[in-house]
Amino acid sequence: MLLIQNGRVLDPWTGTDAQLDVLIGNDGVIAKIAEKIDAPADCKIFDAAGLTVSPGFVDGHVHFRDPGQTQKEDVLTGAAAAAAGGYATVICMANTVPTCDTPEIIHYVTDKAKDCPVQVLQAGAVTKGLKGEEMTDFDALLAAGAPCLTDDGINLTSAGLCRRAMVEAAKRDVILSFHEEEPSLVPSPGVNYGSEAAKKFGVPGAMAAAETSMIARDIALALDTGARVLFQHVSSGQSAALIRAGKALGAKIYAEVTPHHLSLTEDDVPAHGTCARMNPPLRREADRQALIEALADGTIDMIATDHAPHTAEEKARDFAKAPSGITGLETAFSVCNTYLVKTGRLTRMQLLEKMSKNPAEVYGLTGRAVREGNYARLVLLDWDSEKIYNEYKSKGINTPYTGEKLTGSPRAIVTGEKITE
């Protein structure tokens, strides 16, 4: 048994914000929540004084590079990074090597993660080999446990194929998670088109219209088909405005935004170099402000890290030749707390809603509240102490936040009756 004492339960599912003890039984189920609980015999006690006890975070967009690129990350190191970041559940994207377009690869990932403190789910691909030509066997992938279908990293450029995928997904009530990018509007990825950073590194960059044009198309297709569609890592204010309008029209659409698009802009790229090269790129300050506003008003539903580890050797290449993407699981809460909560843009409860409740609801993950009878998947959070990241559980160290003074950090996660600090 595990008794968490002296913590403040902060739960967006129930609205609870109170000093309460939480007792978890040997079966991992929350047995009792009360102002004061006497410890049963042989019960482990964790003193959570100064911390909040909240539902563990859910990240619908991570890359663990397993199978195929385990020099960058693997399921076990990715799960360790997720645990350090306060995550209860993560969803791995399908752009593995080989592509996750068969049930066997889904089982490989989930079986490898079965003893991890973090629940690792594996998405299935929309098209075979991510080639955008032939759809996968949706039923087989869903039966194997895929929580969604995605060709993340690759845009579904064919409108006809995209519509057919939506029709089939709507029949099965499964989410299609889309990387929206018109390739012809991306002269070079990783940095905003025409920015001073693009000029510094001698590349043209990626237009914001590459994202907005595809989002507009797929809102229309979602309205036509009734499909549930999630727009990944939204980066521009125009995209947010389109999503707001699409929701008002009745489209079953959702959106995610990353901590880096909420905290950094194109002006930060020169200082961080390839550790700020990402796809979609960091855009203007006006876009950052519009994304924060859209997150606050519910247009954007959730925060997802797009955790994308690469080797140090790859990121040491010239900007034009380096891969896009940064790691994000371990720093996400600290970044969001610093740039959103401490600045007054979101309350603590709102941040928990965006990092735990909303993604859990979108992906159909139940029993996540801090409530008696639920299996314990919790995070213990320090909201006020200074935090500087210099070491990581992830194999990837490609992040612009190393050495930055941030505020707040996860102290531990609780999975069943086990606590991981």
N, C-alpha and C positions, 0 to 999 in steps of 0.2 A: 504494500500500500504506500501511497505518497500523499503527504499533507502539505499543501502550499499555504503558508501562514503569512499574515500581515500585508498581503498584496491588495491592490485596488482592482477589482474586476471592472473592466471596461469592455463592453460587448455591444457591437452595432446590431446584432441580431435581436437582442432583448431590450436594448436601451439601458442596461444596467451600468451604473457608475457609482460604485459603493465599495467600502472597505469590507472585504469578505475573505474567509478562509475557504479553501477548496480541497475536499478529500476525494482521492481517486483509489478505487479498489484494485485488488489483484487482477481483476479482469480488464483493467484499463478504463473502466467506465466511471464517470463522475458520480460518486455515491452521495455526496452531501455538499451543500454550499450554505454557509451560515456566518454570522458575525464572529463567532468564536467556536472552534471545534477542538475538543481535547484529543490529543493524538492517541490512537489505539496502540496496543502493544505491538512491537516489532514494525512500527511504521516509520518510514523515512520521512524526515521533515526538511522542507526547503523554506528558508526565511526570505520572503519576497518584499520585505520592507523597502519602500521607495520605488517599487516597480508596479506596473500594471500587469494584470493577468487577462489575456485577450485571446480570441480565436487565432490560430496560426494562419500565416499568410498563404495565399494561393497565387501562383504565377503560371499563367496560361501560355507562356512563350519563353522557352529556354532551349539552348543547344548543348547537349552533353557529348556530342561528337562520337557517340558509341552506338553501333559499330563503325569502324573504318578510319577514324582519325583520333585515336586515343592518345596520341602524343600531345593533343591539345586539351583534352578532358576525357573522362570516362564516367560511367554511371556512378561509381563509388565516390570519386572526387567531386563530381557535380552535386551529388546528394549531400556531401559534407559541407560544400559551400552553401547549399540551400539551408541546411540546418543552422549554420552560423548566421545566416541572414534572417532567421525567424520563420522560415517557410514550413508549412505542414504538407503541402502538395505542390508539385510542379508538373507541367506538361511539356514533354520534349517534342521538338519539331521533327518533321519527317525527312529532312535533307541529310540523312545519314549516308554512309557508303558501305553497302549498297543502300539505295533508297528504301525507306520503310513503306513499301507497297505490298507487303505480304504479312499474314498473321505471324509467321515464324519470327520476324524481326521484332514485332510487338512483344511476343512472349520472351524473346531473348532479353530485352530491356527490363521488362517488369520482373522476370525471374531473377535477374542479376541484382535488382534493387530490393528484393523481398525482405531482407534483414536490415535495411536502412531505416533510420528514424523518420525519414521523409518519404511520403508516398510519391512514387515516380510513375507517372502515366505517360504513355507513348502515343502520339498522334499518328494517324495514317495519312498516306498521300492521296491527293485527289486524282492525279494521273500517274500512270506507270513511268517510273524513272524520272519523274518531274519534267517530262518532255512536253506536256501540254497537248498530247495527241489522243491518247486512249485512256479512258477512265479506269480506275482500279475497281476491284470487287468490294463495293462499299459494305455489303452485308458481312463478308468474311472479316474485314478489318474491324467493324463494330463488334462482331461476336468475339473477337480476340481482345477487346477491351479498349479500343481507341475512343477517346472522349470527344474527338473532333477530327475533321479531315482538312488537310492543308498542303499546299505546295510551297510553303514559306520559303522565301528567297527567290522564288520564280513567280512572275506574274502570269495569270491565266489570260493570255493576250487574245485568244479567240473568243469573241462574244458568244458565238454559237455553242462552243464547248462549255463555256462558263454557265450559260443558261441551262444546258442539259444537266450539268452537275448540280445546279440549284434545284431543278425539278426532282432529281433523284434524292437529294438531301432532304428536301421538304417532305417527301413521302416517308422518310425515316426519322424526321424531326431531329436531325443531327446538324450541328453547327459547321459551316464552312468558314475557315479562318484564312483571310486573304492578305497577302503581301501585294499592295497596290502600286504598280509602277509601269507606266507605258515606256517600253525600252527605247523608243525613238526619241524620247525627251530626256534621256540620260546620256549626254555625251561622255561623261566620266562619273563614276559613283564616288561617294564618300564625303563630298563637300558641296555646299550650296552653290548653285549656278551663279557665276558672275560676281561672287563675293570677293572681298580683299584676300581672304584665305585661299580661295581658288587661284587668284592671280599670284600669290606668294609661292604656291607649290606648282605653278605652271600647268594647271589642268582647267578645263572649262567648268566642270561640276555637273550637278543634277538639278533639273528644274523642279520647282514645287508643283508645276502643272502635270508632271509625270504621275504624281500621286492623286491630285484632285480630279484629273480627267477620268482615271479608272474608278475612283470612288463614286463619281457621278454616274458612270455607266452601270456600276454594280448596284447602286441604290435603285436605279430604274429596273434592273433585272430582278432584284429582291422583291420589289413591289409587284412585278409581273408574276412571279412564281410562288410567293409566300415563303421563300426560304429564309432561314435564320443565318445571317452573315455577320461575321466579326471582322472589323477593319483593324489590322495590326499597326502597331507603332506609328500612330498618326503624328505628322510632323508640322503641318501648316495650319494657319488660321482659316484659310479657305476650306480646307478639308473638314475642319470642325463645323464650320457654318453649313456645309453641305449635309453633314451627318445630322445636325440639328434639324434642318429642313426635312430630311428623309424620315426622321422619327416622327415629325409632325404630320407627315403624309401617311403614316401608319406602317412604314417598313419595319420588319423585324430585324433591326440592325443594332450592332453593339460596336464599341470602339475601345481600344487600349492606347495608352501613352506610356512612354518610358520615363524613368527618373532623369535620364540625361537630357531628354527634350524639354523637361520641365525646369531644368536648372542651368543649362548651358546654351550658348548661341554660336553662330558662325564666327563671332569675334573671339571665341575661346580656342578656336582650332589652331591658330599659329603657335600658341604657347604649348599646346599638348601634342601637336603633330599627329602621328598615326594613332595615338591613343584617343584622338577625337575624330578619327575617320570612321564613319558609320553609314549605314544604308537603311532608311533614309537619313540624309545628313542633318546636322544641326542647322537651323535656319535663323531667321532674324529675331530680334528681341520682341517685335510685334507679334510674331508667331508664338513665341514662348508665352507671352501674356495671354494670347487668345486660347492656348491650350490649357493654361491654368484655369481660366474662366470657364471653359467647356467642361473641365473636370469638376469644378465646384458646382456647376448648375446641372450636372447629370448627363450632359450631352455625351461626354466620354465616360464610360462606365467604370474603367478599372486601370490600375497601374500594372504593367508587365515589364520585366527587365530586358527581354531579348538578350539574355546572358549568352555572350558569344566569345568564348575563349579562343585565342590563337597563341602560337608559340612566340617567344621573344624574338627568335630569328626572323619570323615572318613580319612581325611588326617593326623590325629594324630596317626593313627595306625602304627605298624612296617612297614618298607619299603616293605617287601614281601607281606603284606596283604592290603596295601593301594590301592585305585583305581588310575588308570593312568589318567593324564590330568591336564591342567592348564587353568586358565582364560586368556583371551588375548585381548578382544575387546577394553578395555579402554587404554591399554598401547601400542597397536600395532604401532601407528604412531610414538610415542616417541622413541620406541625401534628401529624401522627401520630408522628413521632420524638419530639417534645417531650412529648406527652401519653401516649404508650404505651410507647416504648422507654426514655426517660430516667426514667420513673416505675417501671420494672421490670415492667410488665404484659405486655409482649411482648419477646422477644429481637429482635435485628436480623434474624435469619434468618426468624423468624415474620412480621415486618412485610413482608419481601420476598415471602414466601409469599402473604400476603393482598393485596398490591398487584401482583404479577406472575404467580406460578405458578398460583394458584387461578383467577383470572379467565381466564387463557389456556386452562386445561384445560376449564373450563365451556363456553367458546365454541369449543372445538376448534381453537385456534391452536397449531400444532406448531412444533418446531425452535427453541424459545426459550431453551434452556439455553446457558450459556457453555461450549460444547463444540466441538472441532474438527469441521469439516464443516457446522456450522450457519451460516446467514446471520446477520450480526452485528446485533442489535437490543439495544443495551446502554445502561446509565445509569451515570455516574460520580458517586458520592455522597460528600459531606462530612457526616459524622454529628455533628460536635462543635462547629463554629464557630457563633457567634451570627448570626442572620439576622433582619433587619427588612425587611418588605415595604412599599414606598411607591410603586413604579412597576410597571406590569404590561404584558405583551404583549397581553392580552385587551383588547377595547374596554370590557368591563365592569370597574368598580372597586367593585362592590357586594359587599364582603366585610368581615366584622367583624375580620379579622386585620391590617388595615393599621396599622402602627406598633407592633404587639405584638412583644416580644422572643421569638423562637423559636430553636430549636437545630437546626442541620443544614439542608442544602439540596442539591438537584441541582446539579452543576457543569457537566455536559455530557451529551448523548446521542450515541450512535454508531449510525449507520444505514449498513450496508455498510461501505465504507472512508471514509465522511464523518463528521466530527465537528462537532456543533453546540453551541457554548458559549453 
